[in-house]
Amino acid sequence: MRVAIIGGGDVAEKKHLPNYRSYEGVEVVAVLNRREEKARSFAERNQVAHGYTDLEEMLSTEKPDIVSVCTPNKYHYQHVMEALKANCHVLCEKPPSIAASEAKEMNDLAKEKNLVLAYNFQHRFSEETAMLRNKVQEGVLGDIYYAKLSALRRSGVPGWGNFISKDLQGGGPLIDIGIHMLDSAFFIMGFPEVKKVSANMFQKIGPYKSEGSFGKWNPEKYEVEDSLFGTIELKNGGLIQIDTSFALHMKQTKKMNIEFAGDQAGATLYPLEIYTDEKGELVTLFEKGPADTDDRERLSIHSFIQKCLGSQEEWITNGAEGYEIQKLVEALYRSAEIGESIYL
Protein backbone atom coordinates (compact mmCIF):
# COMPACT_ATOMS: atom_id res chain seq x y z
CA MET A 1 0.00 0.00 0.00
CA ARG A 2 1.37 3.39 -1.05
CA VAL A 3 0.49 6.31 1.24
CA ALA A 4 0.60 10.05 0.60
CA ILE A 5 0.12 12.59 3.39
CA ILE A 6 -1.48 16.00 2.91
CA GLY A 7 -0.22 18.47 5.49
CA GLY A 8 3.30 18.42 6.93
CA GLY A 9 2.59 19.41 10.54
CA ASP A 10 2.99 17.70 13.91
CA VAL A 11 -0.07 15.46 13.52
CA ALA A 12 1.28 14.09 10.25
CA GLU A 13 4.82 13.66 11.55
CA LYS A 14 4.17 12.32 15.04
CA LYS A 15 0.98 10.30 14.53
CA HIS A 16 0.29 9.30 10.94
CA LEU A 17 3.79 8.74 9.57
CA PRO A 18 5.15 6.41 12.28
CA ASN A 19 1.93 4.40 12.52
CA TYR A 20 1.79 3.78 8.78
CA ARG A 21 5.42 2.73 8.83
CA SER A 22 4.81 0.26 11.66
CA TYR A 23 2.45 -1.74 9.40
CA GLU A 24 4.31 -4.23 7.21
CA GLY A 25 3.88 -3.64 3.49
CA VAL A 26 2.88 0.02 3.79
CA GLU A 27 5.16 2.75 2.41
CA VAL A 28 4.76 6.52 2.82
CA VAL A 29 5.82 7.77 -0.61
CA ALA A 30 5.00 11.50 -0.54
CA VAL A 31 3.97 14.48 1.52
CA LEU A 32 2.21 17.66 0.39
CA ASN A 33 2.37 21.12 1.92
CA ARG A 34 1.46 24.43 0.31
CA ARG A 35 4.87 25.81 1.33
CA GLU A 36 7.67 24.27 -0.70
CA GLU A 37 10.32 24.60 2.00
CA LYS A 38 8.09 22.87 4.54
CA ALA A 39 7.26 20.00 2.18
CA ARG A 40 10.94 19.55 1.37
CA SER A 41 12.01 19.75 5.00
CA PHE A 42 9.40 17.20 6.10
CA ALA A 43 10.43 14.81 3.33
CA GLU A 44 14.16 15.10 4.06
CA ARG A 45 13.76 14.89 7.83
CA ASN A 46 11.60 11.78 7.65
CA GLN A 47 13.15 10.01 4.64
CA VAL A 48 10.01 10.41 2.53
CA ALA A 49 10.88 10.16 -1.15
CA HIS A 50 8.97 13.18 -2.48
CA GLY A 51 7.58 16.50 -1.28
CA TYR A 52 4.91 18.36 -3.26
CA THR A 53 3.05 21.65 -3.21
CA ASP A 54 0.44 20.72 -5.86
CA LEU A 55 -2.16 18.12 -4.89
CA GLU A 56 -3.18 17.15 -8.43
CA GLU A 57 0.46 16.63 -9.38
CA MET A 58 1.11 14.46 -6.32
CA LEU A 59 -1.94 12.28 -6.91
CA SER A 60 -1.31 11.81 -10.63
CA THR A 61 2.43 11.19 -10.23
CA GLU A 62 2.50 8.98 -7.13
CA LYS A 63 -0.85 7.20 -7.60
CA PRO A 64 -1.18 6.41 -3.88
CA ASP A 65 -3.56 3.76 -2.58
CA ILE A 66 -4.15 5.76 0.60
CA VAL A 67 -4.21 9.47 1.38
CA SER A 68 -4.05 10.87 4.91
CA VAL A 69 -5.52 14.36 5.35
CA CYS A 70 -3.85 16.31 8.17
CA THR A 71 -4.73 19.90 7.24
CA PRO A 72 -6.83 22.56 9.05
CA ASN A 73 -10.52 21.68 9.30
CA LYS A 74 -11.53 24.18 6.61
CA TYR A 75 -9.62 22.22 3.95
CA HIS A 76 -10.73 18.68 4.85
CA TYR A 77 -13.59 18.70 2.34
CA GLN A 78 -11.43 19.87 -0.58
CA HIS A 79 -8.59 17.46 0.13
CA VAL A 80 -10.78 14.43 0.85
CA MET A 81 -12.85 14.97 -2.30
CA GLU A 82 -9.76 15.31 -4.51
CA ALA A 83 -8.25 12.15 -3.06
CA LEU A 84 -11.48 10.18 -3.51
CA LYS A 85 -11.78 11.41 -7.11
CA ALA A 86 -8.27 10.03 -7.66
CA ASN A 87 -9.52 6.62 -6.43
CA CYS A 88 -7.67 6.69 -3.13
CA HIS A 89 -8.87 5.41 0.22
CA VAL A 90 -8.83 8.30 2.69
CA LEU A 91 -8.11 8.70 6.40
CA CYS A 92 -8.98 12.23 7.50
CA GLU A 93 -8.21 13.82 10.83
CA LYS A 94 -11.25 14.79 12.89
CA PRO A 95 -13.59 16.56 12.44
CA PRO A 96 -14.88 15.35 9.07
CA SER A 97 -15.33 18.97 7.97
CA ILE A 98 -16.80 22.23 9.21
CA ALA A 99 -20.19 21.63 7.56
CA ALA A 100 -22.52 18.63 7.65
CA SER A 101 -23.38 19.07 3.97
CA GLU A 102 -19.70 18.60 3.10
CA ALA A 103 -19.46 15.47 5.27
CA LYS A 104 -22.45 14.06 3.42
CA GLU A 105 -20.89 14.74 0.01
CA MET A 106 -17.66 13.03 1.09
CA ASN A 107 -19.56 9.98 2.32
CA ASP A 108 -21.68 9.83 -0.85
CA LEU A 109 -18.62 9.95 -3.11
CA ALA A 110 -16.78 7.28 -1.11
CA LYS A 111 -19.82 4.99 -1.37
CA GLU A 112 -20.21 5.68 -5.08
CA LYS A 113 -16.57 4.78 -5.76
CA ASN A 114 -16.51 1.89 -3.24
CA LEU A 115 -13.61 3.45 -1.36
CA VAL A 116 -12.87 3.48 2.35
CA LEU A 117 -13.35 6.87 4.01
CA ALA A 118 -12.49 7.03 7.72
CA TYR A 119 -11.94 9.68 10.37
CA ASN A 120 -9.25 9.49 13.03
CA PHE A 121 -11.30 9.30 16.23
CA GLN A 122 -8.70 7.44 18.25
CA HIS A 123 -10.75 7.17 21.48
CA ARG A 124 -12.72 4.43 19.71
CA PHE A 125 -9.63 2.31 19.96
CA SER A 126 -9.05 2.42 23.70
CA GLU A 127 -9.44 -0.89 25.52
CA GLU A 128 -12.07 0.81 27.68
CA THR A 129 -14.26 1.69 24.70
CA ALA A 130 -14.05 -1.85 23.30
CA MET A 131 -14.85 -3.47 26.63
CA LEU A 132 -17.73 -1.15 27.48
CA ARG A 133 -19.29 -1.46 24.02
CA ASN A 134 -19.28 -5.24 24.42
CA LYS A 135 -20.87 -4.98 27.87
CA VAL A 136 -23.57 -2.68 26.50
CA GLN A 137 -24.29 -5.11 23.67
CA GLU A 138 -24.55 -7.93 26.24
CA GLY A 139 -27.20 -5.91 28.08
CA VAL A 140 -25.24 -5.41 31.30
CA LEU A 141 -26.36 -1.77 31.62
CA GLY A 142 -29.86 -2.46 30.35
CA ASP A 143 -31.63 0.47 28.69
CA ILE A 144 -29.22 3.45 28.67
CA TYR A 145 -31.36 6.54 29.18
CA TYR A 146 -28.73 9.10 30.23
CA ALA A 147 -25.11 9.84 29.36
CA LYS A 148 -22.85 12.69 30.40
CA LEU A 149 -19.92 13.60 28.14
CA SER A 150 -17.07 15.75 29.42
CA ALA A 151 -14.25 17.22 27.34
CA LEU A 152 -13.04 19.98 29.62
CA ARG A 153 -9.83 21.92 30.15
CA ARG A 154 -9.39 24.49 32.86
CA SER A 155 -6.76 26.48 30.99
CA GLY A 156 -6.10 24.64 27.75
CA VAL A 157 -6.41 27.10 24.88
CA PRO A 158 -3.89 25.77 22.31
CA GLY A 159 -1.10 28.26 21.82
CA TRP A 160 -0.10 26.81 18.45
CA GLY A 161 -1.74 26.11 15.12
CA ASN A 162 -5.09 27.57 14.12
CA PHE A 163 -7.26 26.50 17.05
CA ILE A 164 -8.59 30.00 17.85
CA SER A 165 -9.58 30.74 14.23
CA LYS A 166 -13.26 30.10 13.55
CA ASP A 167 -12.71 30.37 9.80
CA LEU A 168 -10.04 27.65 9.71
CA GLN A 169 -11.33 25.39 12.48
CA GLY A 170 -15.09 25.91 12.44
CA GLY A 171 -15.23 26.32 16.21
CA GLY A 172 -13.41 25.73 19.47
CA PRO A 173 -13.49 22.93 22.06
CA LEU A 174 -16.66 21.27 20.77
CA ILE A 175 -15.29 20.58 17.30
CA ASP A 176 -11.77 19.91 18.59
CA ILE A 177 -12.07 17.73 21.71
CA GLY A 178 -15.79 17.40 22.44
CA ILE A 179 -16.26 15.63 19.12
CA HIS A 180 -14.10 12.74 20.38
CA MET A 181 -16.47 12.08 23.27
CA LEU A 182 -19.48 12.39 20.96
CA ASP A 183 -18.07 9.74 18.66
CA SER A 184 -17.16 7.38 21.51
CA ALA A 185 -20.54 7.73 23.24
CA PHE A 186 -22.58 7.17 20.10
CA PHE A 187 -20.34 4.25 19.10
CA ILE A 188 -20.76 2.58 22.49
CA MET A 189 -24.53 3.17 22.42
CA GLY A 190 -24.99 1.94 18.85
CA PHE A 191 -25.73 5.34 17.26
CA PRO A 192 -29.24 5.99 18.65
CA GLU A 193 -31.39 8.37 16.61
CA VAL A 194 -31.48 12.02 17.70
CA LYS A 195 -34.67 14.03 18.13
CA LYS A 196 -33.33 17.50 18.94
CA VAL A 197 -30.35 19.36 20.43
CA SER A 198 -30.04 22.49 22.55
CA ALA A 199 -26.87 24.33 23.54
CA ASN A 200 -25.35 27.44 25.08
CA MET A 201 -21.81 28.60 24.43
CA PHE A 202 -19.61 31.23 26.04
CA GLN A 203 -16.59 33.37 25.22
CA LYS A 204 -15.67 34.61 28.67
CA ILE A 205 -11.95 33.86 29.00
CA GLY A 206 -10.18 33.44 25.64
CA PRO A 207 -10.49 37.06 24.49
CA TYR A 208 -9.33 38.41 27.86
CA LYS A 209 -6.29 36.28 28.66
CA SER A 210 -3.23 35.44 26.60
CA GLU A 211 -1.53 32.46 28.28
CA GLY A 212 -2.43 29.11 29.79
CA SER A 213 -1.10 25.62 30.29
CA PHE A 214 -0.96 25.06 26.50
CA GLY A 215 1.05 28.20 25.74
CA LYS A 216 0.29 31.76 24.61
CA TRP A 217 -2.29 33.09 22.15
CA ASN A 218 -3.36 36.47 20.83
CA PRO A 219 -6.63 37.44 22.57
CA GLU A 220 -7.44 39.91 19.79
CA LYS A 221 -7.60 36.97 17.35
CA TYR A 222 -9.61 34.68 19.62
CA GLU A 223 -12.75 33.88 17.57
CA VAL A 224 -14.08 30.58 18.94
CA GLU A 225 -16.10 29.60 22.00
CA ASP A 226 -14.12 28.78 25.12
CA SER A 227 -16.96 26.61 26.48
CA LEU A 228 -20.16 25.00 25.25
CA PHE A 229 -22.80 23.05 27.14
CA GLY A 230 -25.46 21.09 25.31
CA THR A 231 -28.21 18.49 25.60
CA ILE A 232 -29.11 15.92 22.99
CA GLU A 233 -32.58 14.37 23.18
CA LEU A 234 -32.93 10.94 21.61
CA LYS A 235 -35.94 9.54 19.80
CA ASN A 236 -36.05 6.67 22.30
CA GLY A 237 -36.53 9.16 25.15
CA GLY A 238 -32.94 9.12 26.34
CA LEU A 239 -30.83 12.19 27.09
CA ILE A 240 -27.16 13.00 26.47
CA GLN A 241 -25.43 15.97 28.10
CA ILE A 242 -22.16 17.35 26.73
CA ASP A 243 -19.84 19.82 28.49
CA THR A 244 -16.74 21.02 26.69
CA SER A 245 -14.19 23.80 27.19
CA PHE A 246 -10.78 25.18 26.32
CA ALA A 247 -10.94 27.47 29.35
CA LEU A 248 -13.25 27.15 32.36
CA HIS A 249 -12.84 28.03 36.02
CA MET A 250 -13.01 24.52 37.42
CA LYS A 251 -10.87 22.64 39.94
CA GLN A 252 -9.54 19.84 37.71
CA THR A 253 -6.91 20.55 35.08
CA LYS A 254 -8.85 18.53 32.53
CA LYS A 255 -11.58 15.93 32.20
CA MET A 256 -12.13 13.64 29.22
CA ASN A 257 -14.75 11.10 30.20
CA ILE A 258 -18.20 9.64 29.64
CA GLU A 259 -20.67 8.43 32.26
CA PHE A 260 -23.63 6.21 31.36
CA ALA A 261 -26.79 5.44 33.33
CA GLY A 262 -28.93 2.45 32.39
CA ASP A 263 -31.89 0.86 34.12
CA GLN A 264 -29.73 -2.09 35.22
CA ALA A 265 -26.33 -0.47 35.87
CA GLY A 266 -24.17 2.58 35.33
CA ALA A 267 -20.66 2.97 33.92
CA THR A 268 -17.73 5.35 33.71
CA LEU A 269 -15.40 5.05 30.71
CA TYR A 270 -12.07 6.25 32.20
CA PRO A 271 -11.10 4.29 34.23
CA LEU A 272 -13.65 1.72 33.15
CA GLU A 273 -16.07 0.75 35.90
CA ILE A 274 -19.56 -0.74 35.77
CA TYR A 275 -21.63 -0.54 38.93
CA THR A 276 -25.12 -0.91 40.35
CA ASP A 277 -26.91 -0.49 43.65
CA GLU A 278 -28.16 -3.15 46.05
CA LYS A 279 -30.09 -1.99 49.12
CA GLY A 280 -28.29 1.35 49.08
CA GLU A 281 -24.82 -0.11 48.66
CA LEU A 282 -22.62 0.39 45.59
CA VAL A 283 -21.80 -2.90 43.92
CA THR A 284 -19.01 -3.04 41.32
CA LEU A 285 -19.87 -5.39 38.47
CA PHE A 286 -16.73 -4.84 36.39
CA GLU A 287 -13.62 -2.70 36.54
CA LYS A 288 -10.43 -2.24 34.60
CA GLY A 289 -7.20 -0.75 35.84
CA PRO A 290 -5.68 2.59 34.77
CA ALA A 291 -6.79 3.97 31.42
CA ASP A 292 -4.94 2.72 28.36
CA THR A 293 -3.57 5.74 26.50
CA ASP A 294 -0.56 4.46 24.61
CA ASP A 295 -1.80 2.54 21.60
CA ARG A 296 -4.95 4.27 20.34
CA GLU A 297 -3.36 6.12 17.43
CA ARG A 298 -1.61 3.00 16.14
CA LEU A 299 -4.77 0.90 16.43
CA SER A 300 -6.82 3.57 14.66
CA ILE A 301 -4.50 3.75 11.66
CA HIS A 302 -3.86 0.01 11.50
CA SER A 303 -7.59 -0.66 11.63
CA PHE A 304 -8.08 1.73 8.71
CA ILE A 305 -5.35 -0.05 6.70
CA GLN A 306 -6.96 -3.43 7.40
CA LYS A 307 -10.31 -2.05 6.25
CA CYS A 308 -8.66 -0.90 3.00
CA LEU A 309 -7.30 -4.44 2.58
CA GLY A 310 -10.81 -5.88 2.81
CA SER A 311 -11.35 -6.68 6.49
CA GLN A 312 -14.96 -6.50 7.68
CA GLU A 313 -14.12 -6.53 11.38
CA GLU A 314 -12.65 -3.08 11.92
CA TRP A 315 -14.11 -0.29 14.07
CA ILE A 316 -13.27 2.72 11.95
CA THR A 317 -15.41 5.85 12.09
CA ASN A 318 -16.66 5.51 8.53
CA GLY A 319 -18.05 8.21 6.27
CA ALA A 320 -21.67 7.65 7.32
CA GLU A 321 -20.87 7.81 11.03
CA GLY A 322 -18.67 10.84 10.48
CA TYR A 323 -21.61 12.55 8.81
CA GLU A 324 -23.87 11.78 11.79
CA ILE A 325 -21.32 13.21 14.23
CA GLN A 326 -20.82 16.31 12.05
CA LYS A 327 -24.59 16.89 12.01
CA LEU A 328 -24.60 16.88 15.80
CA VAL A 329 -21.71 19.34 16.04
CA GLU A 330 -23.33 21.67 13.51
CA ALA A 331 -26.70 21.50 15.30
CA LEU A 332 -25.16 22.22 18.70
CA TYR A 333 -23.38 25.30 17.33
CA ARG A 334 -26.50 26.45 15.52
CA SER A 335 -28.64 26.06 18.63
CA ALA A 336 -26.15 28.08 20.68
CA GLU A 337 -26.04 30.81 18.02
CA ILE A 338 -29.81 31.30 17.66
CA GLY A 339 -30.89 30.40 21.19
CA GLU A 340 -33.35 27.72 20.07
CA SER A 341 -33.50 23.94 19.93
CA ILE A 342 -32.63 22.30 16.62
CA TYR A 343 -34.68 19.32 15.47
CA LEU A 344 -32.92 16.63 13.43
Secondary structure, DSSP 4 states (H G I P E B T S, - for coil): -EEEEE--SHHIIIIIHHHHHTSTT-EEEEEE-SSHHHHHHHHHHTT-SEEES-HHHHHHHH--SEEEE-S-GGGHHHHHHHHHHTT-EEEEESSS-SSHHHHHHHHHHHHHTT--EEEE-GGGGSHHHHHHHHHHHHTSS-SEEEEEEEEEESB---SSTTTT-HHHHSSSHIIIIIHHHHHHHHHHHT-PPEEEEEEEEE-SSTTT--EETTEE--GGG--S-SEEEEEEEETTS-EEEEEEESB---SSSEEEEEEEEESS-EEETTTTEEEEEETTEEEEEEE--SPP-SSHHHHHHHHHHHHHTT-S----EEHHHHHHHHHHHHHHHHHHHHTS-EE-
